[in-house]
């Protein structure tokens, strides 16, 4: 009898426990009386983003742009391998390949597309009509017909230009003021890249004001860069390159000749100066990419539309000098040259 009574008590307790577990827990109230785990909040927290990247070629500046872009996303909680899938495509400088990549991206379902460098941006803008598009490392998005208005782009495209029109002028002013022996400047140039042509024109205009002549050595691919630089030896007093993807990819050949022949070498990007050119007026491409990554976060998380996002340009420019390269190229770095650098700790490279 006692055993039956005990069994009855245990059975009753079990039934009560099961009933209690079956009750639906009330959500914890939050400000405004809403539940902390709404369906929308849960969906946002669990979303996996898909981004396609098209990059015309791999070289330090463009790679740093991509790294900065992904870092900005990571800092905002969008992490590759966790809640972000990245389809990275490198065209290896080949235009047919560049177009094929854009067509492939257009046929996929992406939350956002990034075009790095002018040719890649042009191709994805032509092909991708549904997904939001951002561009980076584009010299002149208007001339390249990527957007029609930099303040209010419209459509599904916006991004950041990697040049301030004043940068090349400031660099040429520095050359004229500090290196009076330079009367001719040799420019290795791929005239098939619109961005390079635009910057070449700006450089020529700036040099002409100072009575300095520009001599061009054209190339069509990276393998011709060193030979083009060699063709300028004995004809010019200095080398110059613009934000020319073909030329930057083969810049080691120019650095070698500049050092061997004691020819000052000026570039349009910081990464090339860090590699061995003497000077530029520029910025870090990692920071440039990070800026575009922040735009991507606004689109993906905050619902911003590229149409309403102003195209930005670098605003933190400085003269950057490489003292080791100066020694290799026979340049005497004066106090006046160093004084022209605003942030001496970061931008005078020892």
MODA-V757056 format. One record per backbone hydrogen bond with DSSP energy under -0.5 kcal/mol. NH is the residue of the N-H (numbers start at 0). CO is the residue of the C=O. Records with the same first field share a line. If there is no record, write none. Layout:
NH = CO, CO
This chain:
4 = 0
5 = 1
6 = 2
7 = 3
8 = 4
9 = 5
10 = 6
11 = 7
12 = 8
13 = 9
14 = 10
15 = 11
16 = 12
17 = 13
18 = 14
19 = 15
20 = 16
21 = 17
22 = 18, 19
29 = 33
32 = 29
33 = 30
35 = 27
41 = 37
42 = 38
43 = 39
44 = 40
45 = 41
46 = 42, 43
48 = 46, 82
50 = 84
51 = 111
52 = 86
53 = 113
54 = 52, 88
55 = 115
58 = 56
62 = 58
63 = 59
64 = 60
65 = 61
66 = 62
67 = 63
68 = 64
69 = 65
70 = 66
71 = 67
72 = 68
73 = 69
74 = 70
75 = 71, 72
76 = 73
77 = 72
78 = 76
80 = 83
81 = 78
82 = 78
83 = 78
84 = 48
85 = 83
86 = 50, 84
87 = 85
88 = 52
90 = 54, 88
92 = 55
93 = 90
94 = 92
97 = 93
98 = 94
99 = 95
100 = 96
101 = 97
102 = 98
103 = 99
104 = 100
105 = 101
106 = 102
107 = 104
109 = 107
110 = 49
111 = 49
112 = 131
113 = 51
114 = 133
115 = 53, 113
116 = 114, 135
117 = 136
120 = 116
121 = 117
122 = 118
123 = 119
124 = 120
125 = 121
126 = 122
127 = 123
128 = 126
131 = 110
132 = 155
133 = 112
134 = 157
135 = 114
137 = 159
143 = 139
144 = 141
145 = 140
146 = 140
147 = 152
153 = 306
156 = 153
157 = 132
159 = 134
160 = 311
161 = 137
164 = 162
166 = 163
167 = 163
168 = 164
169 = 165
170 = 166
171 = 167
172 = 168
173 = 169
174 = 170
175 = 171
176 = 172
177 = 173
178 = 174
181 = 178
182 = 180
184 = 212
185 = 237
186 = 214
187 = 185, 239
188 = 186, 216
190 = 188
192 = 189
193 = 191
195 = 192
196 = 192
197 = 193
198 = 194
199 = 195
200 = 196
201 = 197
202 = 198
203 = 199
204 = 200
205 = 201
206 = 202
207 = 203
208 = 204
209 = 205, 206
210 = 207
211 = 206
212 = 182
214 = 184
216 = 186
218 = 188
223 = 220
224 = 221
227 = 223
228 = 224
229 = 225
230 = 226
231 = 227, 228
232 = 228, 229
234 = 231
235 = 231
236 = 183
237 = 183
238 = 263
239 = 185
240 = 265
243 = 241
244 = 242
247 = 243
248 = 244
249 = 245, 246
250 = 247
252 = 249
253 = 249
254 = 250
255 = 251
256 = 252
257 = 253
258 = 254
259 = 255
260 = 256
261 = 257
262 = 257
263 = 236, 261
265 = 238
266 = 278
269 = 282
272 = 268
273 = 269
274 = 270
275 = 271
276 = 271
277 = 264
278 = 264
279 = 319
281 = 279, 317
287 = 283
288 = 284
289 = 285
290 = 286
291 = 287
292 = 288
293 = 289
294 = 290
295 = 291
296 = 292
297 = 293
298 = 294
299 = 295
300 = 296
301 = 296, 297
302 = 298
303 = 297
306 = 154
307 = 304
308 = 305
309 = 307
310 = 149
311 = 158
317 = 281
319 = 279
320 = 346
321 = 277
322 = 320, 348
323 = 348
325 = 321
326 = 322
327 = 323
328 = 324
329 = 326
330 = 325
332 = 330
333 = 331
337 = 333
338 = 334
339 = 335, 336
340 = 337
341 = 339
343 = 341
346 = 342
347 = 343
348 = 320, 346
349 = 347
